Amino acid sequence: MDKQKIALVTGAGSGIGRACSLALFREGYAVVLAGRRREALEQTVAQAGANAAQMLVVPTDLSDPSSVQALFAKTKDAFGRLDLLFNNAGAGAPPILLEDLTLEQWRKVIDVNLTGVFLCTQAAFRLMKEQSPRGGRIINNGSISAYAPRPNSAPYTASKHAVTGLTRSTALDGRKYDIACGQIDIGNAGTEMTAKMKDGVPQASGERAVEPTFDVENVARAVVYMASLPLDANVLFMTVMATKMPFVGRG
């Protein structure tokens, strides 16, 4: 790159967030790592072999507006601008019957998966529209659940459907500031969260079935591609999934 670009990744301490942070770092980005656990974020830095000038660790509670404000203030103080926001962090509720979910369990998922994405997007708008050169890119981590639910997943599925609407609004409202927004919908990337799939997971039929996964590095490559486009081009939606997972058709 002619000039180093700055990326901010939420949920950067594990799984997809860690893989994408490392891939962006390899592409020459300085990366701000946001997540709940400092130790996990520092492990991402260690895997990159990066220093403080290349990766900035900022423990963040995405459901807390003041914590999100501090995240973006530290990003601006350290790097002066932001070129890419990857809204990746997500939370789920226990896989229990819909009628047995508590309001607290519902709110926890919505606060992180939807409100957290909104707060980060809003803060990114404020920074990107004032910086020079103006603009930037926002990528939201949707999910296959943005299209079709798994059993007993109402909070997560509802939040991811809502993220799709937020992606569209962000893409529209960002035009006047040269901010592009797209969404990557991921199905069964091989991470700690999907390790249980090799033992079988519940299906809509009531049965349990083993589901295939795929290398999370393929997600990282897709995010790097989306990020690499000039701001006059945009991947609005991309689905990256295990080829044989039960999604299309009837499973």
Secondary structure, 3 states (H helix, E strand, C coil): CCCCCEEEEECCCCHHHHHHHHHHHHCCCEEEEEECCHHHHHHHHHHHCCCCCCEEEEECCCCCHHHHHHHHHHHHHHHCCCCEEEECCCCCCCCCCHHHCCHHHHHHHHHHHHHHHHHHHHHHHHHHCCCCCCCEEEEEECCHHHCCCCCCCHHHHHHHHHHHHHHHHHHHHCHHHCEEEEEEEEECEECHHHHHHHHCEECCCCCEECCCCEECHHHHHHHHHHHHCCCCCCCCEEEEECCCCCCCCCC
